[in-house]
Amino acid sequence: MKLDSATIRKRYDRLAPYFDGMEAIMEGFFFKQRRQRLWRKVNGHHILEVGVGTGKNFDYYPADAKITAIDFSDNMLNQARRKRERKQIQVDLDTMDVQRLYYADNSFDTVIASFVFCSVPAPLKGLKEVYRVCKPGGQVLLLEHVRSANPTLGKLMDWLNPLTVKLLGANINRNTLKNVKACGFKTVWVDEHSSGLIKLIEARK
């Protein structure tokens, strides 16, 4: 099942007030340490976070960086704005779809995203936009859940995927690593601490 951006956006708009609560257990037990590891890899001064959501990564932002963060859901961004004020985080927030970034070529030292490309209708198009706005020599850092390489588990994820897309607008069987490698980066590698289902992908332009 493939949905367009407008349909997925409506689902995230609807879930926005409850999103942090829905994922609180997973966040505490599984995602927090991975987010910390992701953000420790950031280099450079000008950073773009794609799919900021409710601002779950705010606690990991480097203090000396200029950070721009985008999301295509206004309601998710409203949650992020409240969190920004509460935590006194320095970040520019804007509504934007990763499939159509408004930034000039070669704008950012690092482009970073966590659990985003499972929801992008045309993930390869979005990744090519990420490549475009990343500076030569810059890095793209992605934390993504992906389709398992285990044949049985992979087939189960394929079977469950229509339900997760319908309920959440998120695909659980994407091959994001393959898509990143198709974008023209000089180097692409996977962090050694990645699991079979959650990959920390590093790419250099």
FENFENZI-V383844 format. One record per backbone hydrogen bond with DSSP energy under -1.0 kcal/mol. CO is the residue of the C=O (numbers start at 1). NH is the residue of the N-H. E is the energy in kcal/mol with one decimal. If there is no record, write none. Layout:
BEGIN
co={CO	CO}
nh={NH	NH}
e={E	E}
END
This chain:
BEGIN
co={4	5	6	7	8	9	10	11	12	15	15	18	19	23	24	25	26	26	27	31	32	33	34	35	36	38	39	45	46	46	47	48	49	52	55	57	58	62	66	67	68	69	70	71	73	74	75	76	77	78	79	80	81	82	83	84	84	92	94	97	108	109	110	111	112	113	116	118	122	123	124	125	126	127	128	129	130	132	133	133	135	138	139	140	141	142	143	144	150	151	152	153	154	155	156	157	160	161	162	163	164	164	165	174	175	176	177	180	187	189	191	197	198	199	200	201	202	203	204	204}
nh={8	9	10	11	12	13	14	15	16	18	19	22	23	27	28	29	30	31	32	35	36	37	38	39	40	41	42	66	109	110	68	112	70	55	58	60	61	65	47	92	49	94	52	96	77	78	79	80	81	82	83	84	85	86	87	88	89	69	71	100	135	139	48	141	50	143	119	171	126	127	128	129	130	131	132	133	134	106	107	108	138	205	111	203	113	201	115	199	154	155	156	157	158	159	160	161	164	165	166	167	168	170	169	147	179	180	181	183	204	202	194	146	195	144	191	142	189	140	186	187}
e={-2.0	-2.9	-1.9	-1.4	-2.1	-2.7	-2.1	-1.9	-1.5	-1.6	-1.0	-2.5	-1.6	-3.0	-2.4	-2.3	-2.5	-1.8	-2.4	-2.6	-2.3	-2.2	-2.3	-2.5	-1.5	-1.2	-1.2	-3.0	-1.9	-1.4	-2.8	-2.8	-2.5	-2.2	-1.5	-2.1	-1.4	-1.2	-2.8	-2.3	-3.0	-1.8	-2.8	-1.9	-2.1	-2.1	-1.6	-2.1	-2.7	-1.9	-2.1	-2.7	-2.1	-2.3	-2.6	-1.1	-1.8	-3.3	-1.5	-2.3	-3.1	-2.2	-2.4	-2.6	-2.7	-2.1	-2.3	-2.7	-2.1	-2.6	-2.1	-1.6	-2.1	-2.5	-2.1	-2.0	-1.0	-2.6	-1.7	-2.5	-2.6	-2.4	-2.1	-2.4	-2.0	-3.1	-4.2	-3.1	-3.3	-2.0	-2.0	-2.3	-2.1	-2.1	-2.2	-1.6	-1.8	-2.6	-2.0	-2.4	-2.8	-1.1	-1.2	-2.2	-1.6	-2.5	-2.2	-1.8	-2.5	-3.0	-2.1	-2.6	-2.2	-2.6	-3.0	-2.5	-2.7	-2.6	-1.7	-1.5}
END
